[in-house]
C-alpha cells in the first residue's frame, strides 16, 4: 500500500554474483535436498495449477517475517512460527511477505552495495523453511517502490550516487539506468541461487515459494514505457534463471500495456480507498475488481488481489468483495493486509497502521471480519470450513506484584480465544484451583489474580481455549515464591567418556536425563575456562547432540552440560570431561578391489544406475596397478536409455578432509568419451570432475578437489565441499567427444590423499599472474586499447589473492575517452564451464569494471561489475550474465565457448567521475 502505512521486510541479498544453474549435464540426476511442501504452482491460461488441479487461495500479508519495524529487529522464531500457524488457522495456503526486500539498513541483507549480512540472510532462510514446515507457500516481492525501513529502490539510487529529493516514491533512475539494472540482476541471481541453510534447497528450486513478484506497488507514472520495459526485462531475467517459479507483475494496478509481457504469469492490484499516485479510491469496489480481472482474463493470464484493506467499507463491503473474488475464476488468490500474532512475552505484537488484524480479533468488528476472511479462504480452496484448531500450550513468562496482588504474564498461542488460569498453594503438583475460567484474552495480560494474598507462595498454570471453548495443553508450572518448582536434578555426562582419545571430529555428545529439566545447554571449548567455546548450544530438549560443523583434528576439548528450568539450573556433576579427537588422516583407501570374494560381491557394492546404459563390473587379474585384482568396467553408450553408464558405491560416512584430491589407477580405452568421477556428501550435495578417455596407456590419474564442481543439472547444497562427511562415490562414462558403442576401461587403487604427479585434468586457470618474470613481460601480453585513456598493467607482490603476484591496473578516465582497458590474447576452450571467477580489489570509485571475452570469430561478450568499496573479493560471473556490447552487431548471437581468442579488462566511467586510480586483479579462471 501507499504512504499512510509501512510495509516491511528483510531482504538483504548479496549483489555480487553466485553460482547459476547450468547447461549441459555430464552425469545422471541425483536426489536433491527436499522442501517441506511438494509440487510447484504453475499456470494454465488464467488458472493457477498445483499437481494437475486448479489452485486458488487466500491468506494474509505478513510483511515482517524476516525483519520487523516494531522496532527494527529480527523477529524471533516463536513470532514467525506463531504468525504462520495463525494464518494456517485462518485457512491460508499462501502468504505474501516483503521478506526479500532488505537493502540499506544495518540489519538488512545488503546493508550497503556489495556488502552482505549473513545473519539477515539466514532470517529469510528461516522464514522460508518455517512456511514450508507449516504447509504454506510464499509470494516474495523483490523491491519496494517506497523508501521504507527495509529499503527500496531509493537504496539503490543512493548507492549509485543519484540525488535524493527526500520523497519516498521517487528514485526513478532505478528503472532505466543500465548500471543499476545490471547490479540488481546480479543481486537477483544471488538471491535465486541462494541455498537455504536450514533446508539445503536453493530458493529457485523450493516449491515453498509460489511466485517472485517484481516488486511492491511499483510505478513510474510519467514514463510508462520505461516502466513496462523494466518489468519485461526483470521478468525475462527471472524466467531465464528459474524455470520453476511463477512471475508476478509488481506494478501498482493492472496496466494494459503490461498484459502482453509473455514472461509475466500473474497480475495484481491493491485495494485501498485513499487518493494515491496512480491508484485512487478503489476501496473494496466490486466494479473495479471485476474490471481488472476481466482484462487479465482476456489476456489469458491469472490475477491476484495482492493487498486489500479488510476494514474500510466506504466503496463496498468486505462480504461482497470476498464473494466477488470467489465468483471470478480469473482471480486465483487474495492477500489481506496485514497479520500480526502474539508477542514473545505477552499479548499481541502491536502495530498501529490502521490495517493490522489479530486472530480471532480484538474488537467486535475485527472478530466478525476475521471469520469472514477465514470462510473466504476455505471457499477459495473449495473445501468446507473446519472446526477451530486446538491451541498449543501457552508459556508463563513472568510475574510481578501489583497492589499486593500477583500479576502474571504469559505468551499466548495461535488459535487461542480465551485463557483459563489455575493456582496451587501446596506445590507444583497441585491440587489446583481455577481462579480464572476463560476470563482472559491476549488483550488482558498482564493478568492480575485478584484473590491472591501478598507474601503467599503460589504455583500457576494456564491453558488456552479456541473459539469453540476447546482447551489445549497446560503451560509448564510457574512458581511465584515459597517452595518453587525444584531446580533440575543431578545428572552426569556419558559420552565421549573422560579422557577418550581418537574421537570423531563430529562426535555425538550424550548425557543422562535431569529431573525437572526444561532444556539443556552444551558448551565445548579447548580450555577449562570455556572461553571462546566452539560449541554453545542452548535450548536442547533431548539428551544427545551432534554438531553440524567438525571440530579440529588431534585436539583436546573440555565439555559440560547444564540443565535448565524456570527455577534455576544444574551443571552435570562430572562437567569438565575431556576428550581428544583423532589425528587427521592424509590418505584414505577407497577401494583396492582386493576384498571382494566374487564378481557378484563386487557388483553388489557397485550398484549400476539403471537410468543409464548397460554396465557390468568384474574383477580382473590382468589389468591392475598392484595386488591381485583391478576392476573391469564394461559399459555401453547408446541413444537409449541415455548416453551414459555408471555405478555408485556407498561409503557410509567417509572422512576425506585430510586429502587434497582423489587418485586412481586407470587404463582408458582411447574412445575420447568422458570419465566422470562424482562424490556425494551425507547432506546430498554432489560434486564431480571429468577426464577424457584418450589413449590406452594405463597410469595414475590425480583429481584435485579444486577441479570438482556441482554437476550442471544440480542446484542444491551449501556450495562448500564438506569432505569429512562423504556418503558415496560414483564412476560414470559419458559419450563426451566419442561415439556410441561398447567398451571396457579398468580401475585400481582408488584413494583420497595428497595428489600430485600423474595425469592432471586440464587447468581451469586463465591467469594467476605468477608466471611473468617482469612488468615488461606482463605488458607484452596485456596491451592497452589505444582508443581509450591511459592504462598500465604491472605486477603487484603485496596486494594479491594468492601466489606471488596480482596484476595492478593503473588507469585514467578522461572526458575525451571515458574508458581504458587492456587486451589479452589467449587460445582456450571453455566448453563445459559455467563462468569466470576472478579476485578483484576495487578502488571505491563507483566506476564500472567490464570483463570481456572474444571468440575466435571476433564476437565479443561482456559483463560489468561496479567498483564500489575497497574490500577485495572474489566474484563469479556466470556466462549467462555475459551479453554482446550494444555497439556490436555481428556474430551469430551464440556464446561459442569452444574457441576463445581474448579476455579483456576495461574500466568505464559508469557512475564515477573522471580521474586516475588503481585496481588489482588476480586468480582469473573458469569454473
ZANUMI-593615 format. One record per residue (C-alpha): x, y, z; residue number from 1. Coordinates in steps of 0.02 Angstrom, whole numbers. Layout:
N
- u v w n
- X Y Z NUM
...
// end
This chain:
927
- u v w n
- 0 0 0 1
- 48 183 -4 2
- 123 308 116 3
- -12 301 250 4
- 60 138 310 5
- 226 49 316 6
- 265 -118 233 7
- 417 -204 289 8
- 533 -344 265 9
- 706 -410 274 10
- 780 -436 104 11
- 966 -423 113 12
- 1031 -512 -39 13
- 1204 -517 -99 14
- 1249 -410 -250 15
- 1398 -495 -324 16
- 1372 -649 -419 17
- 1349 -826 -366 18
- 1337 -993 -449 19
- 1194 -1001 -576 20
- 1107 -1157 -632 21
- 1188 -1236 -780 22
- 1184 -1301 -951 23
- 1238 -1468 -1010 24
- 1240 -1618 -897 25
- 1380 -1737 -877 26
- 1303 -1864 -764 27
- 1140 -1937 -709 28
- 1021 -1840 -599 29
- 1031 -1870 -413 30
- 908 -1843 -273 31
- 914 -1664 -211 32
- 879 -1595 -38 33
- 692 -1580 -15 34
- 574 -1443 38 35
- 430 -1474 158 36
- 297 -1438 26 37
- 292 -1529 -140 38
- 247 -1476 -315 39
- 270 -1307 -396 40
- 119 -1197 -428 41
- 104 -1172 -616 42
- -12 -1078 -733 43
- -129 -1140 -869 44
- -209 -991 -954 45
- -300 -890 -820 46
- -291 -1029 -690 47
- -154 -1074 -569 48
- -125 -1260 -554 49
- -47 -1375 -424 50
- -14 -1557 -460 51
- -136 -1553 -606 52
- -279 -1470 -509 53
- -339 -1288 -505 54
- -259 -1192 -363 55
- -344 -1045 -277 56
- -302 -968 -110 57
- -322 -829 15 58
- -207 -778 156 59
- -128 -629 243 60
- 17 -516 207 61
- 148 -547 342 62
- 272 -419 282 63
- 390 -430 432 64
- 436 -615 426 65
- 623 -582 412 66
- 640 -404 479 67
- 514 -309 584 68
- 497 -122 613 69
- 419 -129 786 70
- 563 -90 822 71
- 681 -132 678 72
- 736 -304 734 73
- 737 -483 676 74
- 577 -571 734 75
- 604 -721 846 76
- 571 -896 784 77
- 421 -901 901 78
- 343 -748 819 79
- 374 -815 644 80
- 301 -986 685 81
- 156 -912 784 82
- 105 -796 642 83
- 115 -936 514 84
- 12 -1052 624 85
- -116 -913 647 86
- -125 -889 458 87
- -149 -1076 437 88
- -289 -1073 567 89
- -370 -938 460 90
- -367 -1056 310 91
- -216 -982 222 92
- -111 -1080 99 93
- -11 -933 27 94
- 71 -789 122 95
- 134 -630 41 96
- 288 -560 128 97
- 416 -422 99 98
- 547 -536 173 99
- 657 -525 18 100
- 663 -334 15 101
- 809 -290 127 102
- 926 -150 74 103
- 1023 -10 155 104
- 995 -36 341 105
- 1116 -113 469 106
- 1006 -267 493 107
- 966 -285 309 108
- 1033 -424 199 109
- 1126 -294 97 110
- 1173 -152 216 111
- 1274 -67 81 112
- 1309 -104 -101 113
- 1414 -261 -115 114
- 1410 -296 73 115
- 1306 -441 137 116
- 1240 -484 307 117
- 1235 -674 326 118
- 1137 -661 489 119
- 999 -567 399 120
- 1002 -690 253 121
- 977 -833 374 122
- 821 -747 442 123
- 750 -758 267 124
- 807 -939 259 125
- 711 -974 418 126
- 554 -885 359 127
- 550 -992 202 128
- 588 -1150 299 129
- 454 -1114 429 130
- 324 -1076 296 131
- 361 -1241 211 132
- 351 -1334 376 133
- 178 -1258 403 134
- 122 -1312 228 135
- 115 -1131 169 136
- 183 -1052 10 137
- 255 -878 -14 138
- 240 -734 -136 139
- 400 -632 -120 140
- 413 -456 -194 141
- 591 -411 -243 142
- 600 -220 -224 143
- 492 -83 -147 144
- 430 74 -230 145
- 445 164 -64 146
- 593 209 45 147
- 542 109 198 148
- 640 42 347 149
- 693 -111 248 150
- 745 -7 98 151
- 680 2 -79 152
- 729 66 -249 153
- 800 226 -174 154
- 928 123 -79 155
- 998 78 -250 156
- 991 252 -324 157
- 1082 322 -173 158
- 1215 188 -188 159
- 1245 239 -368 160
- 1259 423 -323 161
- 1093 490 -388 162
- 1018 639 -294 163
- 892 603 -156 164
- 747 726 -154 165
- 678 658 9 166
- 518 593 -73 167
- 484 411 -32 168
- 422 353 -201 169
- 545 439 -321 170
- 715 369 -369 171
- 654 326 -543 172
- 833 304 -604 173
- 813 128 -535 174
- 705 87 -686 175
- 815 148 -828 176
- 997 163 -778 177
- 1093 15 -852 178
- 1219 5 -711 179
- 1082 -8 -580 180
- 982 -134 -679 181
- 1137 -240 -708 182
- 1183 -237 -523 183
- 1004 -277 -472 184
- 1003 -427 -589 185
- 1164 -488 -512 186
- 1079 -474 -344 187
- 929 -573 -409 188
- 1048 -709 -467 189
- 1124 -720 -293 190
- 951 -724 -215 191
- 878 -859 -325 192
- 1035 -964 -315 193
- 1046 -947 -126 194
- 1049 -1116 -39 195
- 938 -1113 115 196
- 1047 -1152 267 197
- 902 -1244 350 198
- 837 -1349 206 199
- 986 -1366 89 200
- 872 -1315 -56 201
- 910 -1170 -172 202
- 775 -1037 -173 203
- 745 -1064 -358 204
- 714 -1249 -325 205
- 600 -1228 -174 206
- 413 -1254 -206 207
- 379 -1161 -42 208
- 398 -1004 -148 209
- 245 -988 -259 210
- 297 -833 -356 211
- 427 -697 -371 212
- 341 -528 -379 213
- 444 -398 -473 214
- 411 -276 -331 215
- 287 -190 -218 216
- 171 -57 -289 217
- 296 -9 -422 218
- 267 131 -546 219
- 341 271 -648 220
- 186 365 -690 221
- 271 494 -801 222
- 361 362 -904 223
- 251 207 -925 224
- 354 145 -1071 225
- 511 136 -964 226
- 410 52 -827 227
- 349 -82 -947 228
- 523 -108 -1019 229
- 596 -132 -844 230
- 458 -254 -796 231
- 486 -357 -953 232
- 674 -355 -930 233
- 664 -414 -750 234
- 528 -543 -783 235
- 627 -612 -931 236
- 782 -622 -824 237
- 692 -712 -682 238
- 624 -840 -804 239
- 796 -863 -883 240
- 875 -917 -718 241
- 725 -1000 -635 242
- 613 -1115 -735 243
- 514 -1171 -583 244
- 426 -1017 -517 245
- 288 -902 -574 246
- 324 -717 -600 247
- 202 -583 -541 248
- 199 -405 -605 249
- 231 -294 -453 250
- 167 -136 -538 251
- 31 -46 -439 252
- -127 -92 -535 253
- -155 -192 -693 254
- -76 -95 -836 255
- -146 -133 -1009 256
- 25 -115 -1091 257
- 97 -247 -974 258
- -29 -382 -1019 259
- 74 -432 -1171 260
- 231 -474 -1071 261
- 249 -660 -1101 262
- 362 -691 -951 263
- 231 -625 -828 264
- 109 -755 -763 265
- 10 -656 -635 266
- -53 -477 -624 267
- -100 -396 -461 268
- -187 -245 -387 269
- -206 -172 -213 270
- -371 -108 -148 271
- -370 41 -29 272
- -480 194 -27 273
- -369 347 -16 274
- -309 453 -160 275
- -137 397 -211 276
- -22 414 -359 277
- -91 301 -494 278
- -221 214 -386 279
- -363 322 -322 280
- -507 268 -218 281
- -539 89 -268 282
- -580 33 -92 283
- -672 -133 -91 284
- -760 -93 -254 285
- -828 -247 -341 286
- -845 -149 -503 287
- -661 -102 -503 288
- -613 -279 -454 289
- -709 -357 -599 290
- -643 -229 -722 291
- -464 -276 -680 292
- -499 -464 -678 293
- -586 -460 -846 294
- -437 -376 -929 295
- -318 -504 -858 296
- -431 -650 -906 297
- -445 -585 -1084 298
- -255 -584 -1093 299
- -250 -767 -1040 300
- -161 -731 -877 301
- -203 -751 -692 302
- -244 -612 -568 303
- -225 -597 -380 304
- -279 -464 -257 305
- -109 -434 -179 306
- -170 -321 -38 307
- -335 -252 22 308
- -398 -154 171 309
- -513 -279 257 310
- -588 -147 373 311
- -631 2 258 312
- -801 -16 175 313
- -836 156 102 314
- -837 91 -78 315
- -905 -83 -43 316
- -925 -211 95 317
- -797 -343 137 318
- -927 -481 118 319
- -972 -427 -60 320
- -789 -403 -107 321
- -742 -577 -49 322
- -892 -654 -136 323
- -844 -567 -298 324
- -667 -637 -286 325
- -737 -812 -261 326
- -853 -792 -410 327
- -719 -730 -531 328
- -620 -881 -595 329
- -477 -775 -661 330
- -438 -716 -484 331
- -326 -851 -416 332
- -293 -779 -244 333
- -309 -638 -119 334
- -199 -574 23 335
- -267 -454 153 336
- -157 -327 242 337
- -85 -368 371 338
- -73 -505 503 339
- 19 -496 669 340
- 21 -633 800 341
- 62 -650 984 342
- 213 -564 1057 343
- 361 -653 1137 344
- 318 -610 1317 345
- 131 -572 1322 346
- -13 -503 1221 347
- -9 -466 1036 348
- 134 -383 942 349
- 68 -207 925 350
- 75 -120 756 351
- -33 32 725 352
- -52 60 538 353
- -242 51 540 354
- -249 -115 447 355
- -172 -237 571 356
- -277 -391 604 357
- -260 -509 752 358
- -348 -676 763 359
- -480 -710 822 360
- -492 -521 844 361
- -478 -385 975 362
- -639 -291 932 363
- -813 -347 884 364
- -789 -286 705 365
- -620 -371 689 366
- -689 -536 756 367
- -831 -531 629 368
- -718 -491 483 369
- -586 -618 539 370
- -717 -754 521 371
- -769 -686 351 372
- -587 -697 296 373
- -572 -874 364 374
- -730 -930 274 375
- -667 -847 114 376
- -501 -940 122 377
- -587 -1108 130 378
- -710 -1057 -6 379
- -563 -1017 -120 380
- -494 -1190 -83 381
- -661 -1269 -121 382
- -675 -1360 45 383
- -790 -1348 196 384
- -740 -1235 340 385
- -667 -1349 475 386
- -689 -1335 662 387
- -573 -1218 754 388
- -400 -1287 788 389
- -344 -1332 964 390
- -216 -1208 1034 391
- -45 -1263 1091 392
- 13 -1235 1270 393
- 45 -1055 1324 394
- 203 -1010 1420 395
- 202 -907 1580 396
- 343 -783 1555 397
- 347 -689 1720 398
- 255 -608 1863 399
- 262 -454 1972 400
- 173 -386 2124 401
- 41 -255 2086 402
- -54 -180 2230 403
- -11 -330 2338 404
- -80 -449 2206 405
- 8 -569 2088 406
- 10 -507 1909 407
- 50 -642 1779 408
- 116 -628 1602 409
- 103 -769 1478 410
- 147 -795 1296 411
- -9 -839 1200 412
- -44 -974 1072 413
- -110 -973 894 414
- -298 -1006 882 415
- -322 -953 1064 416
- -479 -854 1106 417
- -479 -858 1296 418
- -369 -925 1436 419
- -402 -1017 1598 420
- -285 -990 1747 421
- -266 -1118 1886 422
- -173 -1095 2050 423
- -99 -1209 2183 424
- -34 -1171 2357 425
- 39 -1340 2407 426
- 166 -1363 2267 427
- 197 -1390 2082 428
- 89 -1548 2080 429
- -69 -1464 2146 430
- -207 -1482 2196 431
- -267 -1347 2077 432
- -400 -1214 2094 433
- -474 -1122 1945 434
- -452 -937 1978 435
- -496 -879 1802 436
- -616 -984 1698 437
- -594 -924 1520 438
- -593 -748 1588 439
- -439 -679 1500 440
- -386 -645 1320 441
- -219 -593 1247 442
- -278 -414 1272 443
- -296 -444 1460 444
- -115 -485 1500 445
- -29 -449 1615 446
- -174 -526 1711 447
- -199 -491 1896 448
- -252 -629 2017 449
- -370 -526 2123 450
- -388 -666 2253 451
- -201 -685 2285 452
- -131 -638 2455 453
- 30 -541 2474 454
- 177 -645 2536 455
- 98 -813 2492 456
- 188 -937 2382 457
- 87 -989 2229 458
- 105 -1104 2080 459
- 12 -1064 1919 460
- -30 -1148 1756 461
- -126 -1082 1606 462
- -217 -1163 1460 463
- -291 -1087 1303 464
- -466 -1115 1231 465
- -517 -1095 1049 466
- -674 -1009 987 467
- -775 -1166 1024 468
- -709 -1171 1203 469
- -599 -1324 1172 470
- -442 -1315 1279 471
- -265 -1362 1233 472
- -124 -1419 1346 473
- -72 -1332 1506 474
- 79 -1220 1513 475
- 228 -1277 1617 476
- 200 -1241 1801 477
- 262 -1071 1857 478
- 309 -1034 2039 479
- 295 -859 2111 480
- 380 -891 2277 481
- 392 -1009 2427 482
- 447 -1185 2385 483
- 462 -1162 2199 484
- 471 -1294 2066 485
- 632 -1385 2108 486
- 787 -1343 2008 487
- 842 -1478 1887 488
- 904 -1635 1973 489
- 1080 -1704 1974 490
- 1140 -1792 1816 491
- 1301 -1847 1732 492
- 1386 -1840 1564 493
- 1410 -2005 1474 494
- 1497 -1989 1306 495
- 1628 -1952 1250 496
- 1699 -2030 1406 497
- 1828 -1942 1514 498
- 2000 -1948 1433 499
- 1934 -2031 1274 500
- 2053 -2020 1126 501
- 2037 -2046 939 502
- 1864 -1971 940 503
- 1771 -1918 784 504
- 1777 -1734 738 505
- 1587 -1748 732 506
- 1559 -1833 900 507
- 1388 -1867 973 508
- 1379 -1795 1149 509
- 1268 -1890 1270 510
- 1212 -1867 1449 511
- 1085 -1937 1572 512
- 919 -1851 1597 513
- 897 -1724 1736 514
- 732 -1724 1830 515
- 630 -1565 1809 516
- 741 -1504 1668 517
- 654 -1400 1536 518
- 807 -1392 1422 519
- 995 -1416 1417 520
- 1144 -1309 1365 521
- 1301 -1392 1296 522
- 1466 -1298 1296 523
- 1626 -1365 1215 524
- 1792 -1273 1217 525
- 1977 -1307 1202 526
- 2011 -1238 1377 527
- 1946 -1275 1551 528
- 1884 -1095 1571 529
- 1769 -1119 1421 530
- 1821 -954 1344 531
- 1782 -939 1158 532
- 1684 -1102 1153 533
- 1675 -1194 987 534
- 1501 -1258 1031 535
- 1374 -1164 1136 536
- 1206 -1246 1102 537
- 1060 -1198 1214 538
- 877 -1247 1217 539
- 916 -1431 1185 540
- 770 -1542 1233 541
- 849 -1713 1206 542
- 995 -1793 1298 543
- 1112 -1802 1148 544
- 1183 -1682 1021 545
- 1289 -1699 864 546
- 1367 -1538 798 547
- 1340 -1484 620 548
- 1520 -1424 598 549
- 1676 -1527 628 550
- 1795 -1499 772 551
- 1982 -1487 742 552
- 2086 -1644 722 553
- 2204 -1706 857 554
- 2143 -1579 984 555
- 2087 -1596 1165 556
- 1918 -1522 1212 557
- 1825 -1491 1375 558
- 1638 -1509 1384 559
- 1496 -1478 1504 560
- 1306 -1482 1504 561
- 1189 -1376 1610 562
- 1007 -1424 1642 563
- 889 -1275 1650 564
- 710 -1240 1704 565
- 611 -1089 1762 566
- 678 -1103 1940 567
- 863 -1123 1908 568
- 999 -1227 1829 569
- 1108 -1375 1873 570
- 1277 -1418 1798 571
- 1316 -1601 1768 572
- 1409 -1672 1917 573
- 1555 -1730 1810 574
- 1561 -1575 1700 575
- 1732 -1538 1629 576
- 1765 -1707 1548 577
- 1898 -1703 1415 578
- 1917 -1798 1253 579
- 2039 -1789 1108 580
- 1993 -1800 926 581
- 2083 -1917 808 582
- 2231 -1861 706 583
- 2189 -1814 530 584
- 2223 -1948 402 585
- 2304 -1882 245 586
- 2268 -2039 143 587
- 2109 -2142 143 588
- 2093 -2300 39 589
- 1928 -2300 -53 590
- 1947 -2463 -149 591
- 2091 -2578 -196 592
- 1968 -2712 -260 593
- 2053 -2847 -157 594
- 1914 -2878 -30 595
- 1781 -2947 -146 596
- 1762 -3136 -142 597
- 1671 -3143 -309 598
- 1613 -3037 -455 599
- 1438 -3038 -382 600
- 1506 -2964 -220 601
- 1589 -2826 -321 602
- 1426 -2797 -417 603
- 1330 -2784 -253 604
- 1449 -2647 -196 605
- 1448 -2550 -361 606
- 1264 -2528 -399 607
- 1226 -2485 -579 608
- 1123 -2329 -616 609
- 978 -2408 -711 610
- 937 -2243 -797 611
- 1095 -2264 -898 612
- 1164 -2388 -1022 613
- 1217 -2567 -991 614
- 1362 -2591 -871 615
- 1448 -2742 -793 616
- 1589 -2730 -666 617
- 1700 -2882 -636 618
- 1866 -2921 -553 619
- 2014 -2925 -671 620
- 2182 -3007 -635 621
- 2271 -2944 -791 622
- 2235 -2758 -789 623
- 2280 -2687 -619 624
- 2400 -2574 -528 625
- 2454 -2694 -391 626
- 2385 -2834 -284 627
- 2278 -2972 -359 628
- 2134 -2878 -440 629
- 2083 -2721 -530 630
- 1904 -2684 -584 631
- 1846 -2705 -763 632
- 1711 -2579 -808 633
- 1621 -2646 -965 634
- 1497 -2514 -1023 635
- 1383 -2467 -1168 636
- 1343 -2292 -1229 637
- 1182 -2288 -1329 638
- 1049 -2162 -1379 639
- 926 -2251 -1267 640
- 901 -2258 -1121 641
- 1037 -2124 -1101 642
- 1209 -2079 -1167 643
- 1298 -2126 -1006 644
- 1331 -2278 -899 645
- 1385 -2284 -719 646
- 1384 -2360 -545 647
- 1387 -2299 -366 648
- 1471 -2367 -209 649
- 1410 -2322 -35 650
- 1547 -2267 87 651
- 1449 -2244 248 652
- 1523 -2082 314 653
- 1699 -2066 247 654
- 1817 -1928 303 655
- 1923 -1857 163 656
- 1960 -1691 247 657
- 2146 -1727 261 658
- 2160 -1756 74 659
- 2183 -1635 -70 660
- 2105 -1744 -204 661
- 2069 -1916 -272 662
- 2196 -2029 -353 663
- 2158 -2184 -456 664
- 2244 -2303 -575 665
- 2157 -2302 -743 666
- 2177 -2396 -906 667
- 2075 -2296 -1033 668
- 2004 -2361 -1196 669
- 2051 -2220 -1317 670
- 1867 -2183 -1352 671
- 1877 -1995 -1314 672
- 1723 -2019 -1208 673
- 1716 -1930 -1040 674
- 1751 -2014 -873 675
- 1654 -1930 -733 676
- 1706 -1957 -552 677
- 1572 -1900 -433 678
- 1552 -1898 -244 679
- 1406 -1856 -131 680
- 1407 -1785 45 681
- 1291 -1854 179 682
- 1188 -1694 154 683
- 1159 -1748 -27 684
- 1270 -1615 -105 685
- 1355 -1677 -263 686
- 1525 -1640 -338 687
- 1606 -1708 -496 688
- 1754 -1689 -612 689
- 1794 -1754 -786 690
- 1934 -1841 -879 691
- 1942 -1879 -1066 692
- 1972 -2062 -1107 693
- 2106 -2031 -1238 694
- 2243 -2157 -1271 695
- 2256 -2331 -1197 696
- 2408 -2313 -1083 697
- 2374 -2356 -901 698
- 2431 -2236 -766 699
- 2390 -2141 -609 700
- 2260 -2003 -630 701
- 2259 -1867 -497 702
- 2099 -1766 -474 703
- 2121 -1620 -354 704
- 1964 -1572 -260 705
- 1983 -1398 -332 706
- 1932 -1471 -501 707
- 1767 -1539 -433 708
- 1612 -1434 -461 709
- 1425 -1458 -449 710
- 1351 -1551 -598 711
- 1265 -1431 -717 712
- 1094 -1506 -678 713
- 1117 -1495 -488 714
- 1063 -1346 -383 715
- 1063 -1400 -200 716
- 1187 -1394 -58 717
- 1284 -1255 28 718
- 1418 -1234 -106 719
- 1557 -1297 10 720
- 1646 -1463 -9 721
- 1617 -1542 162 722
- 1749 -1676 144 723
- 1727 -1751 317 724
- 1553 -1819 277 725
- 1565 -1917 113 726
- 1422 -2037 84 727
- 1459 -2115 -85 728
- 1563 -2104 -242 729
- 1515 -2143 -420 730
- 1600 -2183 -585 731
- 1516 -2136 -749 732
- 1563 -2137 -932 733
- 1476 -2008 -1041 734
- 1479 -2001 -1229 735
- 1577 -1837 -1225 736
- 1677 -1816 -1386 737
- 1666 -2000 -1425 738
- 1537 -2103 -1517 739
- 1406 -2226 -1460 740
- 1461 -2404 -1431 741
- 1528 -2527 -1304 742
- 1699 -2539 -1224 743
- 1794 -2576 -1064 744
- 1906 -2475 -950 745
- 1998 -2532 -794 746
- 2020 -2459 -619 747
- 2128 -2493 -468 748
- 2199 -2407 -313 749
- 2062 -2277 -285 750
- 2123 -2165 -144 751
- 2086 -1997 -63 752
- 2253 -1919 -23 753
- 2386 -1791 -64 754
- 2376 -1787 -252 755
- 2524 -1742 -361 756
- 2612 -1806 -515 757
- 2524 -1925 -632 758
- 2400 -1855 -757 759
- 2305 -1698 -708 760
- 2143 -1638 -788 761
- 2154 -1478 -889 762
- 2180 -1324 -781 763
- 2038 -1202 -754 764
- 2164 -1060 -736 765
- 2160 -916 -859 766
- 2292 -812 -772 767
- 2365 -813 -596 768
- 2497 -679 -644 769
- 2634 -784 -562 770
- 2723 -837 -722 771
- 2783 -665 -778 772
- 2967 -626 -747 773
- 2944 -437 -759 774
- 2821 -296 -788 775
- 2876 -288 -969 776
- 2833 -473 -990 777
- 2659 -438 -921 778
- 2637 -284 -1031 779
- 2687 -384 -1184 780
- 2530 -492 -1167 781
- 2412 -364 -1087 782
- 2414 -223 -1214 783
- 2325 -57 -1196 784
- 2173 -20 -1304 785
- 2242 136 -1388 786
- 2068 209 -1417 787
- 2043 231 -1230 788
- 2127 329 -1094 789
- 2295 281 -1020 790
- 2313 116 -926 791
- 2469 23 -867 792
- 2472 -157 -802 793
- 2609 -201 -676 794
- 2646 -345 -558 795
- 2599 -318 -376 796
- 2676 -430 -243 797
- 2586 -356 -93 798
- 2404 -343 -147 799
- 2352 -513 -212 800
- 2237 -661 -189 801
- 2371 -795 -178 802
- 2533 -848 -257 803
- 2668 -720 -297 804
- 2584 -580 -395 805
- 2424 -497 -444 806
- 2400 -379 -590 807
- 2384 -195 -542 808
- 2295 -87 -670 809
- 2342 97 -653 810
- 2214 187 -761 811
- 2143 358 -804 812
- 1967 409 -855 813
- 1958 571 -956 814
- 1821 671 -1039 815
- 1900 631 -1207 816
- 1885 443 -1179 817
- 1782 385 -1031 818
- 1859 213 -1027 819
- 2026 125 -1026 820
- 2069 -58 -1048 821
- 2191 -198 -1085 822
- 2177 -339 -1212 823
- 2246 -513 -1178 824
- 2255 -639 -1322 825
- 2227 -822 -1272 826
- 2182 -984 -1357 827
- 2063 -1082 -1247 828
- 1911 -1194 -1243 829
- 1787 -1159 -1104 830
- 1664 -1292 -1157 831
- 1576 -1368 -1008 832
- 1618 -1222 -894 833
- 1492 -1115 -801 834
- 1576 -945 -796 835
- 1728 -843 -749 836
- 1792 -815 -573 837
- 1915 -677 -528 838
- 1983 -590 -374 839
- 1962 -400 -377 840
- 2020 -263 -260 841
- 1913 -114 -310 842
- 1953 69 -282 843
- 1785 133 -218 844
- 1765 245 -371 845
- 1593 180 -423 846
- 1664 162 -597 847
- 1624 3 -692 848
- 1741 -144 -721 849
- 1697 -232 -885 850
- 1755 -411 -909 851
- 1751 -455 -1093 852
- 1795 -610 -1192 853
- 1803 -629 -1380 854
- 1777 -785 -1483 855
- 1898 -835 -1619 856
- 1771 -772 -1746 857
- 1777 -600 -1666 858
- 1609 -600 -1574 859
- 1630 -511 -1406 860
- 1534 -543 -1244 861
- 1546 -441 -1086 862
- 1477 -412 -912 863
- 1504 -273 -786 864
- 1545 -251 -601 865
- 1532 -88 -504 866
- 1693 -37 -416 867
- 1611 12 -252 868
- 1704 -4 -87 869
- 1885 -53 -69 870
- 1870 -228 3 871
- 1948 -364 -103 872
- 1829 -502 -154 873
- 1813 -650 -271 874
- 1671 -631 -394 875
- 1598 -768 -500 876
- 1521 -714 -664 877
- 1413 -847 -748 878
- 1421 -849 -937 879
- 1233 -821 -939 880
- 1265 -643 -874 881
- 1378 -601 -1022 882
- 1292 -505 -1163 883
- 1353 -434 -1326 884
- 1404 -250 -1315 885
- 1272 -130 -1380 886
- 1395 -65 -1510 887
- 1420 -239 -1587 888
- 1306 -308 -1721 889
- 1398 -456 -1798 890
- 1416 -638 -1749 891
- 1285 -774 -1727 892
- 1220 -715 -1555 893
- 1277 -880 -1478 894
- 1414 -896 -1348 895
- 1534 -1016 -1437 896
- 1640 -1064 -1288 897
- 1742 -1193 -1381 898
- 1862 -1067 -1458 899
- 1906 -913 -1355 900
- 2034 -791 -1426 901
- 2040 -648 -1299 902
- 1999 -599 -1122 903
- 1999 -412 -1091 904
- 1975 -295 -943 905
- 1904 -119 -958 906
- 1863 18 -833 907
- 1721 133 -886 908
- 1671 295 -801 909
- 1499 223 -754 910
- 1431 316 -601 911
- 1604 379 -554 912
- 1696 535 -606 913
- 1845 567 -718 914
- 2015 542 -638 915
- 2152 414 -606 916
- 2160 264 -490 917
- 2217 83 -474 918
- 2131 -85 -453 919
- 2205 -259 -433 920
- 2151 -420 -520 921
- 2208 -597 -479 922
- 2160 -781 -491 923
- 2065 -769 -655 924
- 1992 -939 -700 925
- 1841 -1030 -767 926
- 1728 -1131 -657 927
// end
